[in-house]
Amino acid sequence: MSNNHILVVEDDHEQRALICDILTLSQYRVTEADCVEQAILLIKEHQFDVIFSDWKLGQLTGIDLLNYVRKNTPLTGFVIATAYGTISHAVEALQQGSDDYLPKPFQRQELLLTIEKALKAKELRSQNQQLSAQLSEQKQLIGLVGKAPCMQAVYQRIDKVSATNATVLILGESGTGKELAARALHERSNRNHQKFIAINCGAIAESLAEAELFGAEKGAYTGANNTKIGRFEAADQGTIFLDEIGELSPSLQAHLLRFLQEGTICRLGSHQEIKLDVRVIAATHRDLQQEVKDGNFREDLFYRLNVVPIKMPALRERQQDIPLLVDHFISVHSKQHQCQAEPLGSENYRALLDYHWPGNVRELSNRIERFVLLNDIDELTANMSSETLSSNEGGELPHVDLPEQGFNWEAFERQCLANTLDFHQGNRTKAAKYLQMSYKAFLYRLEKFNINSK
């Protein structure tokens, strides 16, 4: 018997019995109701694939039932039977979301065809819902949340390069979500069913690093009692994420460069080349171009890695996303720890917006988690004012000779802002930090004096 479950709603006993017999003989599971009220009770108790309903059902109609179904079980197939010649009823039913209509009287084959059509429509809606859920999940992969223009630029770049095999270099301060971006690239690629292996290059002991990344043959070093498969070999057909790539030693930089050029590795203690298909995504909070100038990072490796750069913005550069992120993390951590925190007031949001966020999104997530666990609003904004105050106390004030005749303060402030911005080559974040001013306040002053960064 078919697993498809049909609810037949018909107030005429003989008609209902005939319809149920036809469907039962065609291997459908059938439940029957003689009015809308009974049908709704059955829908609350059971899951139906298709509902076949007459138009006229006492005081209520098939349209009333259709509206209930579309609101409460929108995937369910629906067919409505109409009296001969009432085309207006059929049109209304289709407009309200019925999958098909069947004018009375109807033949056995016509009934079965409309049921089959409704089942296909239900399946299509189910597939669309799953696809929408997957797309929604991809848009907010593991915390990649934000509507600010700088985040939209990140999403667009991920969309463009995720389906390719291009090497990607993700740049940004600690806590901005570089690994989340790397996972988004992997999840949206055709490698998403293969492994994603993440490695913190700064956390691997120098003595074990080559074997850890590229593997080692038995007896290659003391204690190597078996052949070791390295991380690159384990990631074959998948993606490897090299976090903090700037910490990689010169010798490992050479090994990585060879892999990017040739697509091959050699295990420690072997001269046999192993061909691999691994997509490389690297990330760093360092200025690699400066590291190249300082002789700490290979220039040829930098250009091999920097095929497609993605810059993850600091949280202070997308303050408009803070309320969205706050709501997201409250939801995530409340579900994770199965507890509920008190709602935030406008003054709490104001404190979060005015804060400089040196730890970026990671710091915000940690603060929200602590707030949710303890249900204490003070935990959310703890040390924010004192940290700002202590940072303002640091540094020496420049000596300014005040002229006897006075001077134009606004012109002085404008010149100070412009000079600071020039000193930091147009980097607003560094300029604001240099002036020990919140990023929001700094932007306000730039706009006030119509100062544009280079």
C-alpha positions as a Python dict, from the first residue, in 0.01 Angstrom:
ca = {
    (1, 'M'): (0, 0, 0),
    (2, 'S'): (114, 353, -75),
    (3, 'N'): (254, 558, 214),
    (4, 'N'): (63, 862, 87),
    (5, 'H'): (-216, 960, 324),
    (6, 'I'): (-528, 1131, 181),
    (7, 'L'): (-795, 1314, 383),
    (8, 'V'): (-1134, 1318, 209),
    (9, 'V'): (-1372, 1590, 329),
    (10, 'E'): (-1727, 1546, 194),
    (11, 'D'): (-2061, 1594, 371),
    (12, 'D'): (-2253, 1363, 136),
    (13, 'H'): (-2214, 1011, 278),
    (14, 'E'): (-2254, 825, -55),
    (15, 'Q'): (-2014, 1059, -241),
    (16, 'R'): (-1757, 1030, 40),
    (17, 'A'): (-1779, 650, 41),
    (18, 'L'): (-1733, 634, -337),
    (19, 'I'): (-1427, 862, -333),
    (20, 'C'): (-1271, 670, -44),
    (21, 'D'): (-1326, 338, -223),
    (22, 'I'): (-1157, 464, -541),
    (23, 'L'): (-855, 593, -348),
    (24, 'T'): (-828, 284, -128),
    (25, 'L'): (-836, 55, -431),
    (26, 'S'): (-554, 267, -577),
    (27, 'Q'): (-340, 182, -272),
    (28, 'Y'): (-375, 514, -87),
    (29, 'R'): (-426, 537, 289),
    (30, 'V'): (-754, 723, 338),
    (31, 'T'): (-914, 911, 628),
    (32, 'E'): (-1254, 1076, 598),
    (33, 'A'): (-1436, 1374, 749),
    (34, 'D'): (-1785, 1515, 692),
    (35, 'C'): (-1721, 1881, 784),
    (36, 'V'): (-1447, 2144, 812),
    (37, 'E'): (-1441, 2129, 1193),
    (38, 'Q'): (-1380, 1753, 1196),
    (39, 'A'): (-1117, 1789, 923),
    (40, 'I'): (-924, 2047, 1127),
    (41, 'L'): (-923, 1817, 1430),
    (42, 'L'): (-786, 1534, 1215),
    (43, 'I'): (-520, 1762, 1062),
    (44, 'K'): (-402, 1849, 1413),
    (45, 'E'): (-363, 1480, 1495),
    (46, 'H'): (-229, 1338, 1167),
    (47, 'Q'): (2, 1435, 883),
    (48, 'F'): (-172, 1419, 545),
    (49, 'D'): (-8, 1433, 204),
    (50, 'V'): (-319, 1555, 21),
    (51, 'I'): (-656, 1689, 128),
    (52, 'F'): (-946, 1637, -113),
    (53, 'S'): (-1233, 1862, -10),
    (54, 'D'): (-1578, 1947, -141),
    (55, 'W'): (-1656, 2318, -183),
    (56, 'K'): (-1982, 2326, 12),
    (57, 'L'): (-1958, 2182, 363),
    (58, 'G'): (-2240, 2322, 575),
    (59, 'Q'): (-2176, 2667, 722),
    (60, 'L'): (-1806, 2657, 628),
    (61, 'T'): (-1660, 2589, 282),
    (62, 'G'): (-1366, 2415, 128),
    (63, 'I'): (-1200, 2758, 97),
    (64, 'D'): (-1213, 2799, 476),
    (65, 'L'): (-1038, 2464, 510),
    (66, 'L'): (-787, 2557, 238),
    (67, 'N'): (-697, 2880, 422),
    (68, 'Y'): (-641, 2685, 744),
    (69, 'V'): (-421, 2431, 567),
    (70, 'R'): (-207, 2689, 389),
    (71, 'K'): (-149, 2871, 718),
    (72, 'N'): (-74, 2568, 935),
    (73, 'T'): (54, 2291, 704),
    (74, 'P'): (161, 2480, 390),
    (75, 'L'): (333, 2184, 224),
    (76, 'T'): (17, 1969, 214),
    (77, 'G'): (-139, 1904, -128),
    (78, 'F'): (-493, 2033, -171),
    (79, 'V'): (-768, 1960, -426),
    (80, 'I'): (-1114, 2113, -413),
    (81, 'A'): (-1425, 1969, -580),
    (82, 'T'): (-1669, 2223, -726),
    (83, 'A'): (-2022, 2191, -861),
    (84, 'Y'): (-2053, 2176, -1239),
    (85, 'G'): (-2050, 2520, -1401),
    (86, 'T'): (-1918, 2714, -1095),
    (87, 'I'): (-1596, 2825, -1262),
    (88, 'S'): (-1574, 3126, -1028),
    (89, 'H'): (-1530, 2885, -734),
    (90, 'A'): (-1250, 2708, -916),
    (91, 'V'): (-1070, 3034, -988),
    (92, 'E'): (-1102, 3144, -626),
    (93, 'A'): (-967, 2809, -505),
    (94, 'L'): (-659, 2834, -728),
    (95, 'Q'): (-600, 3193, -620),
    (96, 'Q'): (-611, 3086, -253),
    (97, 'G'): (-351, 2815, -311),
    (98, 'S'): (-532, 2498, -413),
    (99, 'D'): (-316, 2272, -630),
    (100, 'D'): (-609, 2178, -853),
    (101, 'Y'): (-988, 2165, -872),
    (102, 'L'): (-1222, 1894, -993),
    (103, 'P'): (-1569, 1978, -1130),
    (104, 'K'): (-1852, 1742, -1034),
    (105, 'P'): (-1946, 1489, -1157),
    (106, 'F'): (-1601, 1340, -1222),
    (107, 'Q'): (-1463, 1009, -1341),
    (108, 'R'): (-1233, 775, -1147),
    (109, 'Q'): (-930, 855, -1364),
    (110, 'E'): (-987, 1231, -1326),
    (111, 'L'): (-986, 1195, -947),
    (112, 'L'): (-664, 994, -949),
    (113, 'L'): (-491, 1240, -1183),
    (114, 'T'): (-575, 1539, -961),
    (115, 'I'): (-448, 1352, -652),
    (116, 'E'): (-123, 1268, -836),
    (117, 'K'): (-85, 1631, -940),
    (118, 'A'): (-133, 1747, -581),
    (119, 'L'): (127, 1497, -458),
    (120, 'K'): (381, 1629, -710),
    (121, 'A'): (304, 1986, -602),
    (122, 'K'): (359, 1889, -238),
    (123, 'E'): (694, 1728, -323),
    (124, 'L'): (804, 2037, -515),
    (125, 'R'): (712, 2265, -222),
    (126, 'S'): (907, 2037, 12),
    (127, 'Q'): (1216, 2050, -211),
    (128, 'N'): (1193, 2429, -239),
    (129, 'Q'): (1166, 2460, 137),
    (130, 'Q'): (1476, 2244, 187),
    (131, 'L'): (1667, 2446, -72),
    (132, 'S'): (1562, 2772, 91),
    (133, 'A'): (1671, 2642, 430),
    (134, 'Q'): (2010, 2538, 289),
    (135, 'L'): (2058, 2877, 124),
    (136, 'S'): (1957, 3054, 444),
    (137, 'E'): (2201, 2842, 640),
    (138, 'Q'): (2479, 2917, 393),
    (139, 'K'): (2414, 3291, 418),
    (140, 'Q'): (2461, 3270, 794),
    (141, 'L'): (2724, 3001, 811),
    (142, 'I'): (2838, 2954, 1167),
    (143, 'G'): (2803, 3319, 1258),
    (144, 'L'): (2872, 3495, 929),
    (145, 'V'): (2600, 3749, 995),
    (146, 'G'): (2574, 4107, 875),
    (147, 'K'): (2411, 4347, 636),
    (148, 'A'): (2672, 4623, 634),
    (149, 'P'): (2812, 4706, 287),
    (150, 'C'): (3156, 4575, 384),
    (151, 'M'): (3003, 4238, 478),
    (152, 'Q'): (2794, 4229, 161),
    (153, 'A'): (3121, 4271, -30),
    (154, 'V'): (3258, 3967, 157),
    (155, 'Y'): (2948, 3760, 69),
    (156, 'Q'): (2972, 3859, -297),
    (157, 'R'): (3337, 3761, -318),
    (158, 'I'): (3270, 3428, -148),
    (159, 'D'): (2985, 3362, -393),
    (160, 'K'): (3209, 3439, -692),
    (161, 'V'): (3507, 3222, -599),
    (162, 'S'): (3357, 2939, -390),
    (163, 'A'): (3283, 2719, -692),
    (164, 'T'): (3638, 2757, -827),
    (165, 'N'): (3964, 2597, -712),
    (166, 'A'): (4137, 2935, -670),
    (167, 'T'): (4364, 2980, -370),
    (168, 'V'): (4217, 3237, -131),
    (169, 'L'): (4395, 3455, 127),
    (170, 'I'): (4166, 3581, 404),
    (171, 'L'): (4293, 3890, 585),
    (172, 'G'): (4167, 4057, 899),
    (173, 'E'): (4218, 4113, 1268),
    (174, 'S'): (4178, 3833, 1520),
    (175, 'G'): (3816, 3755, 1595),
    (176, 'T'): (3669, 3884, 1269),
    (177, 'G'): (3558, 3542, 1146),
    (178, 'K'): (3832, 3438, 903),
    (179, 'E'): (3774, 3066, 964),
    (180, 'L'): (3399, 3115, 920),
    (181, 'A'): (3464, 3267, 578),
    (182, 'A'): (3691, 2975, 491),
    (183, 'R'): (3420, 2726, 589),
    (184, 'A'): (3166, 2921, 384),
    (185, 'L'): (3397, 2892, 81),
    (186, 'H'): (3421, 2516, 137),
    (187, 'E'): (3049, 2462, 199),
    (188, 'R'): (2953, 2643, -121),
    (189, 'S'): (3207, 2458, -333),
    (190, 'N'): (3172, 2125, -510),
    (191, 'R'): (3413, 1988, -245),
    (192, 'N'): (3159, 2033, 36),
    (193, 'H'): (3108, 1656, 70),
    (194, 'Q'): (3482, 1612, 128),
    (195, 'K'): (3696, 1704, 429),
    (196, 'F'): (3762, 2056, 553),
    (197, 'I'): (4082, 2045, 758),
    (198, 'A'): (4181, 2354, 959),
    (199, 'I'): (4535, 2403, 1088),
    (200, 'N'): (4669, 2679, 1312),
    (201, 'C'): (5019, 2724, 1176),
    (202, 'G'): (5131, 2904, 1491),
    (203, 'A'): (5028, 2615, 1717),
    (204, 'I'): (5237, 2339, 1554),
    (205, 'A'): (5570, 2256, 1719),
    (206, 'E'): (5854, 2340, 1480),
    (207, 'S'): (6013, 1995, 1521),
    (208, 'L'): (5692, 1816, 1422),
    (209, 'A'): (5553, 2065, 1172),
    (210, 'E'): (5678, 1901, 849),
    (211, 'A'): (5554, 1556, 945),
    (212, 'E'): (5224, 1702, 1068),
    (213, 'L'): (5156, 1884, 741),
    (214, 'F'): (5316, 1659, 481),
    (215, 'G'): (5344, 1320, 652),
    (216, 'A'): (5640, 1097, 733),
    (217, 'E'): (5761, 750, 641),
    (218, 'K'): (5824, 485, 902),
    (219, 'G'): (6164, 546, 1065),
    (220, 'A'): (6194, 902, 928),
    (221, 'Y'): (6260, 1030, 1281),
    (222, 'T'): (6290, 891, 1631),
    (223, 'G'): (5955, 755, 1737),
    (224, 'A'): (5816, 723, 1382),
    (225, 'N'): (5713, 361, 1419),
    (226, 'N'): (5451, 379, 1146),
    (227, 'T'): (5391, 573, 828),
    (228, 'K'): (5218, 900, 915),
    (229, 'I'): (4962, 1060, 682),
    (230, 'G'): (4997, 1437, 688),
    (231, 'R'): (4716, 1694, 693),
    (232, 'F'): (4754, 1775, 322),
    (233, 'E'): (4723, 1410, 223),
    (234, 'A'): (4422, 1367, 453),
    (235, 'A'): (4254, 1665, 283),
    (236, 'D'): (4285, 1516, -68),
    (237, 'Q'): (3981, 1611, -280),
    (238, 'G'): (3880, 1856, -8),
    (239, 'T'): (3994, 2187, 143),
    (240, 'I'): (4278, 2273, 378),
    (241, 'F'): (4264, 2595, 581),
    (242, 'L'): (4600, 2732, 695),
    (243, 'D'): (4523, 2980, 970),
    (244, 'E'): (4790, 3226, 1080),
    (245, 'I'): (4993, 3150, 770),
    (246, 'G'): (5234, 3430, 869),
    (247, 'E'): (5368, 3208, 1148),
    (248, 'L'): (5489, 2939, 905),
    (249, 'S'): (5865, 2873, 924),
    (250, 'P'): (6088, 2944, 618),
    (251, 'S'): (6140, 2572, 549),
    (252, 'L'): (5767, 2499, 557),
    (253, 'Q'): (5704, 2804, 338),
    (254, 'A'): (5925, 2636, 77),
    (255, 'H'): (5730, 2308, 103),
    (256, 'L'): (5399, 2491, 71),
    (257, 'L'): (5523, 2687, -230),
    (258, 'R'): (5620, 2362, -404),
    (259, 'F'): (5276, 2216, -341),
    (260, 'L'): (5103, 2528, -478),
    (261, 'Q'): (5325, 2515, -788),
    (262, 'E'): (5329, 2141, -856),
    (263, 'G'): (5035, 1997, -662),
    (264, 'T'): (5266, 1735, -509),
    (265, 'I'): (5414, 1658, -168),
    (266, 'C'): (5689, 1432, -37),
    (267, 'R'): (5655, 1268, 300),
    (268, 'L'): (5941, 1322, 541),
    (269, 'G'): (6197, 1049, 480),
    (270, 'S'): (6082, 982, 122),
    (271, 'H'): (6165, 1114, -224),
    (272, 'Q'): (5849, 981, -384),
    (273, 'E'): (5612, 1255, -496),
    (274, 'I'): (5243, 1218, -415),
    (275, 'K'): (4995, 1401, -638),
    (276, 'L'): (4710, 1564, -444),
    (277, 'D'): (4399, 1764, -527),
    (278, 'V'): (4357, 2003, -234),
    (279, 'R'): (4219, 2354, -235),
    (280, 'V'): (4425, 2586, -14),
    (281, 'I'): (4270, 2870, 185),
    (282, 'A'): (4506, 3070, 405),
    (283, 'A'): (4443, 3341, 662),
    (284, 'T'): (4643, 3584, 870),
    (285, 'H'): (4604, 3888, 1090),
    (286, 'R'): (4952, 4004, 988),
    (287, 'D'): (5039, 4247, 708),
    (288, 'L'): (5205, 3991, 480),
    (289, 'Q'): (5332, 4255, 240),
    (290, 'Q'): (5520, 4414, 527),
    (291, 'E'): (5641, 4069, 635),
    (292, 'V'): (5778, 4023, 283),
    (293, 'K'): (5961, 4358, 303),
    (294, 'D'): (6101, 4261, 642),
    (295, 'G'): (6227, 3930, 502),
    (296, 'N'): (6002, 3715, 720),
    (297, 'F'): (5781, 3578, 443),
    (298, 'R'): (5864, 3460, 92),
    (299, 'E'): (5751, 3698, -177),
    (300, 'D'): (5683, 3419, -429),
    (301, 'L'): (5467, 3235, -173),
    (302, 'F'): (5275, 3554, -94),
    (303, 'Y'): (5177, 3595, -460),
    (304, 'R'): (5080, 3228, -485),
    (305, 'L'): (4853, 3265, -183),
    (306, 'N'): (4714, 3606, -268),
    (307, 'V'): (4529, 3494, -582),
    (308, 'V'): (4194, 3606, -438),
    (309, 'P'): (4219, 3816, -121),
    (310, 'I'): (3916, 3854, 107),
    (311, 'K'): (3930, 4124, 375),
    (312, 'M'): (3722, 4052, 684),
    (313, 'P'): (3617, 4386, 833),
    (314, 'A'): (3667, 4465, 1201),
    (315, 'L'): (3347, 4493, 1404),
    (316, 'R'): (3402, 4866, 1460),
    (317, 'E'): (3394, 4908, 1081),
    (318, 'R'): (3041, 4765, 1063),
    (319, 'Q'): (2876, 4894, 1379),
    (320, 'Q'): (2534, 4883, 1211),
    (321, 'D'): (2557, 4503, 1232),
    (322, 'I'): (2596, 4499, 1612),
    (323, 'P'): (2220, 4479, 1693),
    (324, 'L'): (2181, 4202, 1436),
    (325, 'L'): (2477, 4011, 1579),
    (326, 'V'): (2354, 4061, 1935),
    (327, 'D'): (2014, 3909, 1850),
    (328, 'H'): (2186, 3625, 1661),
    (329, 'F'): (2422, 3535, 1946),
    (330, 'I'): (2148, 3562, 2211),
    (331, 'S'): (1944, 3313, 2008),
    (332, 'V'): (2243, 3080, 1951),
    (333, 'H'): (2365, 3078, 2312),
    (334, 'S'): (2014, 3059, 2462),
    (335, 'K'): (1948, 2748, 2255),
    (336, 'Q'): (2295, 2606, 2330),
    (337, 'H'): (2267, 2645, 2708),
    (338, 'Q'): (1887, 2611, 2728),
    (339, 'C'): (1840, 2929, 2924),
    (340, 'Q'): (1673, 3263, 2865),
    (341, 'A'): (1824, 3606, 2932),
    (342, 'E'): (1640, 3929, 3002),
    (343, 'P'): (1580, 4157, 2701),
    (344, 'L'): (1828, 4437, 2634),
    (345, 'G'): (1728, 4801, 2671),
    (346, 'S'): (1821, 5090, 2444),
    (347, 'E'): (2093, 5203, 2687),
    (348, 'N'): (2256, 4858, 2661),
    (349, 'Y'): (2260, 4873, 2282),
    (350, 'R'): (2405, 5224, 2303),
    (351, 'A'): (2692, 5098, 2519),
    (352, 'L'): (2762, 4819, 2271),
    (353, 'L'): (2757, 5060, 1977),
    (354, 'D'): (2997, 5303, 2146),
    (355, 'Y'): (3250, 5036, 2240),
    (356, 'H'): (3565, 4994, 2029),
    (357, 'W'): (3555, 4606, 2018),
    (358, 'P'): (3927, 4520, 2011),
    (359, 'G'): (3830, 4149, 2014),
    (360, 'N'): (3582, 4193, 1730),
    (361, 'V'): (3293, 3949, 1672),
    (362, 'R'): (3456, 3684, 1891),
    (363, 'E'): (3457, 3922, 2187),
    (364, 'L'): (3093, 4013, 2126),
    (365, 'S'): (2997, 3645, 2112),
    (366, 'N'): (3185, 3572, 2437),
    (367, 'R'): (3022, 3864, 2616),
    (368, 'I'): (2675, 3760, 2497),
    (369, 'E'): (2737, 3400, 2604),
    (370, 'R'): (2842, 3515, 2952),
    (371, 'F'): (2537, 3742, 2972),
    (372, 'V'): (2302, 3460, 2868),
    (373, 'L'): (2456, 3211, 3114),
    (374, 'L'): (2446, 3445, 3414),
    (375, 'N'): (2141, 3652, 3308),
    (376, 'D'): (2324, 3959, 3435),
    (377, 'I'): (2325, 4267, 3216),
    (378, 'D'): (2637, 4399, 3393),
    (379, 'E'): (2832, 4103, 3254),
    (380, 'L'): (2758, 4225, 2903),
    (381, 'T'): (2908, 4571, 2945),
    (382, 'A'): (3163, 4492, 3218),
    (383, 'N'): (3493, 4687, 3188),
    (384, 'M'): (3382, 4870, 2875),
    (385, 'S'): (3396, 5217, 3031),
    (386, 'S'): (3707, 5142, 3236),
    (387, 'E'): (3891, 5005, 2932),
    (388, 'T'): (3804, 5317, 2738),
    (389, 'L'): (3911, 5535, 3029),
    (390, 'S'): (4243, 5357, 3078),
    (391, 'S'): (4320, 5381, 2708),
    (392, 'N'): (4250, 5755, 2718),
    (393, 'E'): (4494, 5797, 3004),
    (394, 'G'): (4784, 5660, 2801),
    (395, 'G'): (5018, 5864, 2581),
    (396, 'E'): (5154, 6212, 2615),
    (397, 'L'): (4961, 6524, 2520),
    (398, 'P'): (5130, 6739, 2252),
    (399, 'H'): (5236, 7086, 2363),
    (400, 'V'): (5038, 7364, 2195),
    (401, 'D'): (5133, 7732, 2225),
    (402, 'L'): (4815, 7935, 2254),
    (403, 'P'): (4835, 8272, 2071),
    (404, 'E'): (4724, 8579, 2264),
    (405, 'Q'): (4475, 8683, 1997),
    (406, 'G'): (4302, 8343, 2010),
    (407, 'F'): (4257, 8097, 1724),
    (408, 'N'): (3991, 7908, 1527),
    (409, 'W'): (3927, 7587, 1719),
    (410, 'E'): (3732, 7417, 1439),
    (411, 'A'): (4012, 7487, 1190),
    (412, 'F'): (4260, 7344, 1442),
    (413, 'E'): (4047, 7029, 1495),
    (414, 'R'): (4002, 6982, 1122),
    (415, 'Q'): (4378, 7010, 1063),
    (416, 'C'): (4448, 6765, 1346),
    (417, 'L'): (4206, 6508, 1203),
    (418, 'A'): (4340, 6549, 849),
    (419, 'N'): (4704, 6519, 963),
    (420, 'T'): (4625, 6204, 1164),
    (421, 'L'): (4448, 6049, 868),
    (422, 'D'): (4743, 6130, 639),
    (423, 'F'): (4987, 5991, 896),
    (424, 'H'): (4801, 5658, 887),
    (425, 'Q'): (4768, 5658, 506),
    (426, 'G'): (4392, 5701, 517),
    (427, 'N'): (4328, 5409, 755),
    (428, 'R'): (4035, 5538, 963),
    (429, 'T'): (4052, 5260, 1221),
    (430, 'K'): (4418, 5327, 1302),
    (431, 'A'): (4363, 5703, 1301),
    (432, 'A'): (4072, 5675, 1547),
    (433, 'K'): (4278, 5450, 1772),
    (434, 'Y'): (4573, 5689, 1753),
    (435, 'L'): (4349, 5975, 1870),
    (436, 'Q'): (4205, 5743, 2140),
    (437, 'M'): (3860, 5816, 2004),
    (438, 'S'): (3574, 5577, 1936),
    (439, 'Y'): (3547, 5483, 1569),
    (440, 'K'): (3190, 5616, 1560),
    (441, 'A'): (3295, 5953, 1706),
    (442, 'F'): (3586, 5973, 1463),
    (443, 'L'): (3361, 5911, 1162),
    (444, 'Y'): (3121, 6176, 1290),
    (445, 'R'): (3400, 6433, 1299),
    (446, 'L'): (3525, 6339, 953),
    (447, 'E'): (3175, 6390, 817),
    (448, 'K'): (3137, 6715, 1015),
    (449, 'F'): (3447, 6864, 853),
    (450, 'N'): (3395, 6692, 516),
    (451, 'I'): (3727, 6510, 534),
    (452, 'N'): (3772, 6219, 294),
    (453, 'S'): (4036, 5952, 349),
    (454, 'K'): (4262, 5860, 62),
}
